[in-house]
Every structure is written in C-alpha cells, then in structure tokens.
Amino acid sequence: MFVYAILKNEFSNKWVDCNFSMPGGDSNAIKSIAAKRINQADSFGNRGFDIKAPLMHLTSGELVELVTSDTYWPKFKAYFKGNKES
C-alpha cells in the first residue's frame, strides 16, 4: 500500500507505467510485469480468486529496486531515515 500511495500521488493514473529494472535485467513497466504474471497464473488455474492490484504481482526484490531506483528514490527518500546506499 505504501508504494502504491506514493506512486499514485506522484503519477496519478500513470503510476502503472513506471519503469524500473532489476540488476542485469531489462527495464519493465509495473503493468507489463503484472500482466505477464497474471497470464502465468491464469494458465496454471490454481488461484482461488483474482488479484487485481498490479503491485501485488511484484516480488519484494522488485519493490525494493523500484523504490531505490534513481528515478523513483526522490519520491520515497523522505519516508526513510537512512539513505539508499546504506
């Protein structure tokens, strides 16, 4: 919810277009990652209910990379006592 609130406040409805990349990986938008994982989950057919929130399809590592990326860190740094290099 924290990441969603910050991104929604900063980028309005375009928050799902925010791009970030994992070390050694390609840059992807939140909505692209979520769509890929939703399709994978649909093909397995083992979910009891649909998860609609795109951020719920990101891993904790991806969320950390998003928050600490050079692009988005300025939006988040006020909420952390330390700096991202620590």
PADO-449180 format. One record per residue (C-alpha): x, y, z. Coordinates in steps of 0.02 Angstrom, whole numbers, plus 50000, padded with zeros to 5 digits. Each point is the difference from the previous one (the first is absolute). Example, Ala and Ser with C-alpha at 12.3 -4.5 7.8 and 13.67 -1.06 7.14 Angstrom:
PADO-449180
506154977550390/500695017249967/
end
This chain:
PADO-449180
500005000050000/501435011950040/500784998549827/498305001649917/499555015650100/501625008949955/499954995449816/498145004049982/500265016850084/501495004349889/499434993049833/498104998950013/499304986649885/501664997949910/500824991850152/499864982849916/501115006649860/501465002550120/501524990749931/501414992250100/501254986249975/500784986550104/501904998550000/500514992349835/498225000549935/498955009849878/498955014850050/498164995850019/498455009750049/499004994550151/498514996349889/501064989049884/500664989450143/498274998450075/499224995149833/501324986649973/499744992650173/498115000749987/500114990349837/501154987250082/498814998050148/498514998149883/500894986249905/500314990550162/498205002150054/500384997350184/499475016750073/498435000550103/499715018349958/500685013249881/501275012550062/499655016449912/501315011450081/501525000849884/501255002850142/499454983750081/500804991149853/501735007350034/501254991150110/500715008350155/501665001749908/499155008849855/499145011950120/501685004150081/500785003249829/498545011149953/500075010350160/501905001949998/500195003149813/500795016549951/498375005049917/498834996950146/501105001650154/499715018950008/498144996350024/500324987750143/501555006350091/499045011650117/499194984650078/501644991550049/501245005550132/501494992449911/500625002249824/499874986949865/501884996550001/499964993650180/
end
